């Protein structure tokens, strides 16, 4: 394909186990190393649609990044892992599960701007390295609060 004429959007249904960057690099190779970028990063353990812009379409990524996003997820109640996901070592288990009314009431805390510290096993960069890689090497580092 001629990379100079390739512009537009792909909505890739990214499978679990693949990084967003791996998907992007595959698409770039298919289109002869055309300019490409994606909106939002899906965790390797997440599946879902990854919007990928190609060529001139990449110019509108900054405008789309600011749009609201919605997520559907599954929760495994009663299990806490060191990484906060299904890959981590289980560090706590309990048989107490929240009631539906308690979950619905807690959801209001997640509306609007939220300040929080990213998980130490996140993909946030610390001096050019991903936090999760530093955490797996038992290295000490500080994460800054983020507003989302």
Backbone as ProteinMPNN parsed JSONL, in Angstrom:
{"seq_chain_A": "XXXXXXXXXXXXXXXXXXXXXXXXXXXXXXXXXXXXXXXXXXXXXXXXXXXXXXXXXXXXXXXXXXXXXXXXXXXXXXXXXXXXXXXXXXXXXXXXXXXXXXXXXXXXXXXXXXXXXXXXXXXXXXXXXXXXXXXXXXXXXXXXXXXX", "coords_chain_A": {"N_chain_A": [[0.834, -1.185, 0.0], [0.386, 2.281, -0.6], [1.843, 4.476, 1.49], [1.677, 7.246, 1.563], [-0.867, 8.006, 0.791], [-2.586, 7.007, 2.643], [-4.976, 7.545, 4.945], [-7.118, 7.904, 7.745], [-9.365, 6.138, 9.982], [-9.097, 3.374, 12.215], [-10.912, 1.032, 14.054], [-9.937, -0.91, 16.218], [-10.557, -4.054, 17.638], [-9.135, -4.793, 20.301], [-7.491, -7.596, 21.588], [-7.234, -9.38, 24.773], [-4.048, -9.464, 26.307], [-2.496, -8.262, 24.393], [-0.544, -5.349, 23.834], [-1.417, -1.87, 23.504], [0.428, -0.393, 22.056], [1.81, -2.404, 20.647], [-0.203, -3.242, 18.884], [-0.522, -0.859, 17.446], [2.012, -0.613, 16.178], [1.963, -2.852, 14.489], [-0.104, -2.128, 12.728], [1.061, 0.158, 11.603], [3.196, -1.05, 10.212], [1.789, -2.552, 8.304], [0.805, -0.519, 6.747], [3.062, 0.53, 5.479], [4.802, 1.901, 7.312], [3.395, 4.269, 7.883], [2.387, 7.402, 9.345], [0.906, 7.108, 12.499], [-1.395, 6.829, 15.241], [-2.95, 6.325, 18.473], [-6.007, 6.655, 20.408], [-6.165, 6.963, 23.75], [-5.053, 4.418, 26.007], [-5.21, 0.974, 26.164], [-4.976, -1.306, 28.726], [-2.837, -4.208, 28.77], [-4.275, -6.386, 29.827], [-6.833, -5.769, 29.218], [-9.608, -5.953, 27.012], [-11.056, -4.54, 24.077], [-12.317, -1.728, 22.128], [-9.95, 0.029, 20.304], [-9.299, 3.094, 19.19], [-7.63, 3.94, 16.275], [-5.716, 6.213, 14.53], [-4.696, 7.101, 11.246], [-2.218, 8.519, 9.145], [-3.159, 11.703, 7.933], [-5.327, 11.845, 9.629], [-4.366, 11.663, 12.198], [-4.02, 14.185, 13.177], [-6.272, 15.042, 14.523], [-6.358, 13.701, 16.894], [-5.616, 14.95, 19.453], [-7.962, 16.386, 20.038], [-9.937, 14.48, 20.308], [-9.018, 12.951, 22.407], [-9.777, 14.309, 24.677], [-12.415, 13.785, 25.027], [-15.265, 12.242, 26.67], [-15.057, 8.943, 28.005], [-16.192, 5.562, 28.144], [-16.408, 2.618, 30.106], [-16.677, -0.903, 30.375], [-16.613, -3.401, 32.76], [-15.452, -6.237, 34.681], [-15.747, -7.422, 37.966], [-14.062, -9.167, 40.49], [-15.146, -10.054, 43.419], [-13.957, -10.05, 46.791], [-11.296, -10.744, 46.559], [-7.998, -9.598, 46.731], [-5.212, -8.431, 44.987], [-1.611, -8.048, 44.702], [-0.943, -6.5, 42.525], [-3.272, -5.33, 41.717], [-4.718, -6.382, 39.677], [-5.724, -9.267, 37.668], [-3.393, -10.703, 37.295], [-1.677, -10.543, 39.429], [-0.203, -11.653, 42.568], [-2.267, -13.129, 45.011], [-3.115, -11.353, 47.845], [-4.938, -10.946, 49.803], [-8.004, -12.287, 50.952], [-11.537, -12.452, 51.279], [-14.81, -13.27, 52.534], [-16.872, -11.526, 52.582], [-19.164, -9.683, 50.782], [-20.103, -6.759, 48.948], [-23.333, -5.123, 49.178], [-25.816, -4.5, 46.661], [-26.986, -1.916, 46.859], [-25.007, -0.549, 48.301], [-22.916, -0.548, 46.468], [-24.014, 0.973, 44.349], [-24.358, 3.404, 45.705], [-21.664, 4.031, 46.234], [-20.698, 4.518, 43.69], [-21.199, 7.172, 43.028], [-19.046, 8.555, 43.987], [-17.219, 8.43, 41.992], [-17.74, 10.223, 40.014], [-17.272, 13.157, 38.022], [-14.328, 15.266, 38.434], [-11.581, 13.478, 39.631], [-9.165, 13.004, 42.086], [-6.369, 11.014, 42.375], [-3.859, 8.571, 43.311], [-1.876, 6.893, 40.962], [-1.718, 3.33, 40.566], [1.034, 1.402, 41.796], [1.738, -0.563, 40.029], [1.107, 0.416, 37.554], [1.136, 1.801, 34.158], [2.335, 4.236, 34.144], [4.95, 6.531, 33.496], [8.111, 6.733, 35.057], [10.845, 8.599, 35.243], [11.336, 7.815, 32.566], [10.857, 5.075, 32.617], [8.456, 2.428, 32.929], [6.158, 2.296, 35.614], [5.195, -0.202, 36.533], [7.22, -1.949, 35.789], [9.371, -1.107, 37.348], [8.272, -1.613, 39.875], [8.076, -4.409, 39.829], [10.728, -5.018, 39.987], [11.226, -4.458, 42.542], [11.974, -1.825, 43.123], [12.238, 1.39, 44.645], [10.038, 4.156, 44.36], [8.284, 7.261, 43.724], [4.935, 8.115, 43.092], [2.965, 10.596, 41.476], [0.001, 12.387, 42.377], [-2.898, 12.228, 40.321], [-5.308, 13.956, 38.372], [-8.378, 13.047, 37.105]], "CA_chain_A": [[0.0, 0.0, 0.0], [1.115, 3.536, -0.639], [1.651, 5.12, 2.791], [1.402, 8.668, 1.41], [-2.288, 8.231, 0.568], [-3.365, 6.304, 3.663], [-5.47, 8.357, 6.058], [-8.424, 7.47, 8.222], [-9.461, 5.56, 11.32], [-9.365, 1.95, 12.466], [-11.41, 0.768, 15.403], [-9.426, -2.25, 16.462], [-11.052, -4.766, 18.814], [-7.889, -5.302, 20.86], [-7.691, -8.732, 22.495], [-6.463, -9.468, 26.012], [-2.686, -9.954, 26.111], [-1.791, -7.413, 23.424], [-0.444, -3.951, 24.25], [-1.905, -0.913, 22.51], [1.554, -0.032, 21.196], [2.064, -3.528, 19.741], [-1.228, -3.15, 17.842], [-0.203, 0.306, 16.623], [3.183, -0.903, 15.346], [1.514, -3.793, 13.445], [-0.853, -1.338, 11.738], [2.035, 1.001, 10.892], [3.927, -1.898, 9.25], [0.868, -2.899, 7.215], [0.679, 0.669, 5.91], [4.404, 1.019, 5.104], [5.289, 2.832, 8.329], [2.664, 5.535, 7.873], [2.173, 8.042, 10.635], [-0.274, 6.527, 13.149], [-1.504, 7.037, 16.686], [-4.222, 5.847, 19.012], [-6.643, 7.479, 21.43], [-6.279, 6.185, 24.978], [-4.276, 3.183, 26.055], [-5.864, -0.145, 26.83], [-4.092, -2.2, 29.465], [-2.733, -5.524, 28.111], [-5.302, -7.301, 30.335], [-8.145, -5.286, 28.783], [-10.008, -6.085, 25.617], [-11.986, -3.471, 23.728], [-12.029, -0.986, 20.913], [-8.834, 0.964, 20.346], [-9.35, 3.953, 18.004], [-6.306, 4.166, 15.699], [-5.718, 7.17, 13.422], [-3.639, 6.881, 10.27], [-1.924, 9.648, 8.26], [-3.669, 13.028, 8.308], [-6.324, 11.714, 10.715], [-3.695, 11.788, 13.504], [-4.062, 15.584, 13.615], [-7.417, 15.318, 15.394], [-6.246, 12.922, 18.137], [-5.681, 15.766, 20.672], [-9.323, 16.819, 20.299], [-10.721, 13.305, 20.692], [-8.519, 12.479, 23.709], [-10.453, 15.026, 25.763], [-13.817, 13.355, 25.087], [-15.607, 11.252, 27.69], [-14.914, 7.533, 27.638], [-16.976, 4.658, 28.993], [-15.79, 1.312, 30.235], [-17.423, -2.013, 30.957], [-15.607, -4.222, 33.424], [-15.888, -7.318, 35.554], [-15.096, -7.377, 39.271], [-14.043, -10.397, 41.276], [-15.246, -9.624, 44.803], [-13.364, -10.866, 47.834], [-9.892, -11.061, 46.288], [-7.11, -8.457, 46.508], [-3.893, -8.866, 44.516], [-0.581, -7.018, 44.883], [-0.876, -5.663, 41.332], [-4.57, -4.722, 41.451], [-5.342, -7.026, 38.518], [-5.8, -10.725, 37.776], [-2.072, -11.32, 37.173], [-0.907, -10.426, 40.665], [-0.291, -12.616, 43.665], [-3.358, -12.827, 45.936], [-2.582, -10.953, 49.153], [-6.029, -10.917, 50.782], [-9.288, -12.824, 50.512], [-12.589, -12.401, 52.292], [-16.102, -13.798, 52.1], [-17.868, -10.463, 52.676], [-19.389, -9.023, 49.502], [-20.966, -5.585, 49.114], [-24.717, -5.173, 48.708], [-26.023, -3.68, 45.466], [-27.23, -0.532, 47.256], [-23.715, 0.03, 48.69], [-22.16, -0.329, 45.226], [-24.644, 2.11, 43.664], [-24.018, 4.622, 46.467], [-20.231, 4.307, 46.083], [-20.418, 4.972, 42.322], [-21.253, 8.639, 42.954], [-17.705, 9.063, 44.296], [-16.412, 8.334, 40.783], [-18.245, 11.193, 39.04], [-16.553, 14.423, 38.015], [-12.869, 15.185, 38.538], [-11.155, 12.643, 40.75], [-7.731, 12.988, 42.361], [-5.938, 9.719, 42.91], [-2.506, 8.128, 42.99], [-1.869, 5.697, 40.125], [-1.224, 2.109, 41.201], [2.468, 1.229, 41.526], [1.866, -1.475, 38.894], [0.52, 1.063, 36.377], [2.072, 2.053, 33.065], [2.852, 5.596, 34.277], [6.405, 6.558, 33.359], [8.942, 7.332, 36.09], [12.177, 8.768, 34.635], [11.435, 7.061, 31.308], [10.55, 3.643, 32.778], [7.104, 2.147, 33.392], [6.073, 2.027, 37.049], [5.029, -1.635, 36.801], [8.521, -2.62, 35.644], [10.137, -0.762, 38.551], [7.652, -2.313, 41.008], [8.431, -5.832, 39.741], [12.136, -5.123, 40.379], [11.245, -3.993, 43.94], [12.635, -0.527, 43.215], [11.46, 2.425, 45.325], [9.752, 5.344, 43.559], [7.1, 8.009, 44.137], [3.98, 8.464, 42.051], [2.268, 11.842, 41.745], [-1.454, 12.357, 42.256], [-3.412, 12.644, 39.029], [-6.726, 14.307, 38.317], [-8.994, 12.538, 35.876]], "C_chain_A": [[0.871, 1.238, 0.0], [0.838, 4.32, 0.636], [1.293, 6.597, 2.656], [-0.082, 8.964, 1.254], [-3.161, 7.611, 1.645], [-3.7, 7.234, 4.822], [-6.834, 7.828, 6.451], [-8.319, 6.867, 9.603], [-9.694, 4.067, 11.262], [-9.951, 1.883, 13.866], [-11.113, -0.689, 15.672], [-10.047, -2.837, 17.721], [-9.846, -5.492, 19.402], [-8.164, -6.463, 21.812], [-6.858, -8.613, 23.774], [-5.074, -10.025, 25.678], [-1.86, -9.113, 25.154], [-1.706, -5.993, 23.983], [-0.985, -3.066, 23.132], [-0.786, -0.54, 21.544], [1.893, -1.151, 20.212], [1.077, -3.485, 18.575], [-0.916, -2.004, 16.881], [0.962, 0.011, 15.671], [2.835, -1.892, 14.225], [0.783, -3.037, 12.335], [0.097, -0.461, 10.934], [2.797, 0.184, 9.847], [3.053, -2.267, 8.054], [0.758, -1.741, 6.23], [2.033, 1.339, 5.669], [4.917, 2.128, 6.018], [4.671, 4.224, 8.24], [2.6, 6.1, 9.279], [0.881, 7.467, 11.219], [-0.236, 6.829, 14.638], [-2.847, 6.532, 17.169], [-4.733, 6.788, 20.09], [-6.85, 6.618, 22.667], [-5.46, 4.922, 24.879], [-5.082, 2.138, 26.78], [-4.799, -1.018, 27.466], [-3.984, -3.532, 28.723], [-3.78, -6.532, 28.591], [-6.715, -6.887, 29.934], [-8.374, -5.616, 27.322], [-10.965, -4.938, 25.324], [-11.534, -2.729, 22.501], [-10.952, 0.065, 21.154], [-8.912, 1.808, 19.079], [-7.939, 4.293, 17.526], [-6.441, 5.091, 14.494], [-4.512, 6.919, 12.539], [-3.47, 8.132, 9.418], [-2.457, 10.962, 8.791], [-4.687, 12.982, 9.435], [-5.684, 11.865, 12.091], [-3.772, 13.21, 14.05], [-5.24, 15.884, 14.536], [-7.396, 14.505, 16.696], [-6.325, 13.805, 19.385], [-7.099, 16.216, 21.038], [-10.191, 15.663, 20.801], [-10.3, 12.801, 22.07], [-9.266, 13.108, 24.878], [-11.916, 14.616, 25.915], [-14.025, 12.337, 26.205], [-15.446, 9.841, 27.138], [-15.754, 6.712, 28.598], [-16.341, 3.285, 28.96], [-16.784, 0.317, 30.813], [-16.381, -2.944, 31.549], [-16.256, -5.297, 34.27], [-15.082, -7.235, 36.843], [-15.165, -8.755, 39.905], [-14.004, -9.968, 42.742], [-14.516, -10.59, 45.724], [-11.912, -11.241, 47.622], [-9.122, -9.774, 46.023], [-5.763, -9.003, 46.083], [-2.896, -7.73, 44.686], [-0.51, -6.064, 43.701], [-2.198, -4.963, 41.021], [-5.262, -5.295, 40.226], [-5.282, -8.545, 38.688], [-4.444, -11.422, 37.677], [-1.313, -11.395, 38.488], [-1.156, -11.537, 41.659], [-1.413, -12.185, 44.613], [-2.765, -12.525, 47.307], [-3.672, -10.886, 50.225], [-7.288, -11.494, 50.155], [-10.286, -12.676, 51.645], [-13.893, -12.885, 51.683], [-17.197, -12.735, 52.128], [-17.963, -9.734, 51.328], [-20.323, -7.838, 49.693], [-22.38, -5.838, 48.587], [-24.842, -4.233, 47.52], [-26.217, -2.209, 45.825], [-25.923, 0.16, 47.653], [-22.852, 0.332, 47.463], [-22.699, 0.893, 44.498], [-24.309, 3.413, 44.38], [-22.551, 5.002, 46.299], [-19.894, 4.855, 44.695], [-20.429, 6.491, 42.196], [-19.893, 9.266, 43.25], [-16.799, 9.082, 43.064], [-16.905, 9.261, 39.678], [-17.448, 12.488, 39.155], [-15.045, 14.219, 38.058], [-12.478, 14.431, 39.797], [-9.644, 12.74, 40.882], [-7.366, 11.643, 42.954], [-4.488, 9.45, 42.535], [-2.625, 6.92, 42.066], [-1.305, 4.512, 40.91], [0.256, 1.939, 40.858], [2.718, 0.248, 40.378], [1.215, -0.906, 37.638], [1.575, 1.261, 35.293], [2.578, 3.492, 33.061], [4.376, 5.547, 34.196], [7.056, 7.321, 34.513], [10.357, 7.39, 35.517], [12.371, 7.864, 33.416], [11.123, 5.571, 31.414], [9.144, 3.483, 33.331], [7.115, 1.761, 34.869], [5.975, 0.532, 37.332], [6.342, -2.402, 36.669], [9.396, -2.346, 36.864], [9.597, -1.523, 39.764], [8.034, -3.795, 41.004], [9.899, -6.079, 40.087], [12.337, -4.692, 41.827], [12.016, -2.69, 44.132], [11.688, 0.478, 43.871], [11.265, 3.621, 44.386], [8.47, 5.987, 44.078], [6.227, 8.274, 42.92], [3.258, 9.74, 42.456], [0.775, 11.649, 41.57], [-1.849, 12.84, 40.871], [-4.879, 13.004, 39.174], [-7.277, 13.788, 37.004], [-10.476, 12.806, 35.893]], "O_chain_A": [[1.974, 1.231, 0.546], [-0.284, 4.781, 0.845], [0.661, 7.152, 3.555], [-0.517, 10.075, 1.558], [-4.386, 7.693, 1.552], [-2.823, 7.652, 5.578], [-7.606, 7.366, 5.61], [-7.327, 7.053, 10.308], [-10.392, 3.56, 10.384], [-9.519, 2.611, 14.76], [-11.92, -1.576, 15.394], [-10.063, -2.184, 18.764], [-9.565, -6.64, 19.059], [-8.969, -6.337, 22.734], [-5.903, -7.839, 23.838], [-4.944, -10.943, 24.868], [-0.637, -9.246, 25.115], [-2.679, -5.486, 24.543], [-1.009, -3.461, 21.966], [-1.025, -0.386, 20.346], [2.229, -0.874, 19.061], [1.464, -3.667, 17.421], [-1.028, -2.151, 15.664], [0.898, 0.35, 14.489], [3.365, -1.774, 13.12], [1.021, -3.275, 11.151], [-0.044, -0.349, 9.717], [3.024, 0.654, 8.732], [3.529, -2.29, 6.919], [0.633, -1.953, 5.024], [2.134, 2.566, 5.657], [5.404, 3.159, 5.553], [5.337, 5.228, 8.489], [2.739, 5.38, 10.267], [-0.122, 7.351, 10.515], [0.828, 7.054, 15.215], [-3.77, 6.335, 16.379], [-3.987, 7.612, 20.619], [-7.618, 5.657, 22.64], [-5.205, 4.419, 23.785], [-5.582, 2.377, 27.879], [-3.836, -1.419, 26.812], [-4.958, -3.954, 28.098], [-4.141, -7.441, 27.844], [-7.684, -7.57, 30.267], [-7.457, -5.564, 26.503], [-11.615, -4.424, 26.235], [-10.507, -3.049, 21.903], [-11.037, 0.873, 22.078], [-8.625, 1.304, 17.993], [-7.146, 4.864, 18.275], [-7.182, 4.798, 13.555], [-3.437, 6.567, 13.024], [-4.458, 8.743, 9.009], [-2.242, 11.304, 9.954], [-4.89, 13.981, 10.125], [-6.382, 12.164, 13.059], [-3.608, 13.422, 15.251], [-5.213, 16.88, 15.259], [-8.315, 14.612, 17.508], [-7.045, 13.446, 20.316], [-7.403, 16.406, 22.216], [-11.079, 15.863, 21.63], [-11.127, 12.281, 22.82], [-9.375, 12.507, 25.946], [-12.585, 15.063, 26.847], [-13.088, 11.661, 26.63], [-15.674, 9.59, 25.955], [-15.997, 7.123, 29.732], [-15.811, 2.844, 27.941], [-17.625, 0.667, 31.64], [-15.375, -3.242, 30.906], [-17.458, -5.263, 34.537], [-13.874, -7.004, 36.812], [-16.198, -9.423, 39.861], [-12.956, -9.567, 43.249], [-14.465, -11.793, 45.469], [-11.345, -11.984, 48.424], [-9.53, -8.955, 45.198], [-5.222, -9.912, 46.713], [-3.293, -6.57, 44.801], [-0.062, -4.928, 43.857], [-2.243, -4.093, 40.152], [-6.278, -4.762, 39.78], [-4.844, -9.044, 39.725], [-4.352, -12.619, 37.951], [-0.41, -12.216, 38.643], [-2.157, -12.251, 41.608], [-1.503, -11.012, 44.978], [-2.014, -13.326, 47.863], [-3.372, -10.782, 51.414], [-7.601, -11.234, 48.994], [-9.93, -12.764, 52.82], [-14.053, -12.905, 50.462], [-18.332, -13.01, 51.739], [-16.965, -9.235, 50.808], [-21.241, -7.901, 50.511], [-22.593, -6.647, 47.684], [-24.069, -3.284, 47.386], [-25.661, -1.339, 45.155], [-25.75, 1.344, 47.366], [-22.146, 1.34, 47.423], [-21.928, 1.755, 44.076], [-24.008, 4.416, 43.734], [-22.232, 6.189, 46.23], [-18.911, 5.578, 44.54], [-19.736, 7.041, 41.34], [-19.617, 10.384, 42.814], [-15.727, 9.687, 43.094], [-16.522, 9.096, 38.52], [-17.006, 12.866, 40.24], [-14.546, 13.135, 37.756], [-12.977, 14.71, 40.887], [-8.921, 12.577, 39.899], [-7.981, 11.189, 43.919], [-3.958, 10.017, 41.579], [-3.399, 6.007, 42.354], [-0.499, 4.696, 41.822], [0.684, 2.29, 39.759], [3.811, 0.236, 39.812], [0.813, -1.661, 36.752], [2.748, 0.937, 35.48], [3.186, 3.929, 32.084], [5.012, 4.649, 34.747], [6.611, 8.405, 34.891], [10.995, 6.355, 35.325], [13.415, 7.235, 33.25], [11.124, 4.872, 30.401], [8.688, 4.313, 34.118], [7.971, 0.999, 35.317], [6.602, 0.041, 38.271], [6.552, -3.397, 37.363], [10.081, -3.243, 37.357], [10.37, -2.018, 40.584], [8.288, -4.372, 42.062], [10.281, -7.196, 40.435], [13.47, -4.573, 42.293], [12.634, -2.474, 45.175], [10.475, 0.417, 43.67], [12.198, 4.046, 43.705], [7.676, 5.353, 44.774], [6.726, 8.616, 41.848], [2.97, 9.95, 43.635], [0.328, 10.861, 40.736], [-1.224, 13.741, 40.312], [-5.597, 12.431, 39.993], [-6.727, 14.046, 35.933], [-11.178, 12.454, 34.945]]}, "name": "protein", "num_of_chains": 1, "seq": "XXXXXXXXXXXXXXXXXXXXXXXXXXXXXXXXXXXXXXXXXXXXXXXXXXXXXXXXXXXXXXXXXXXXXXXXXXXXXXXXXXXXXXXXXXXXXXXXXXXXXXXXXXXXXXXXXXXXXXXXXXXXXXXXXXXXXXXXXXXXXXXXXXXX"}
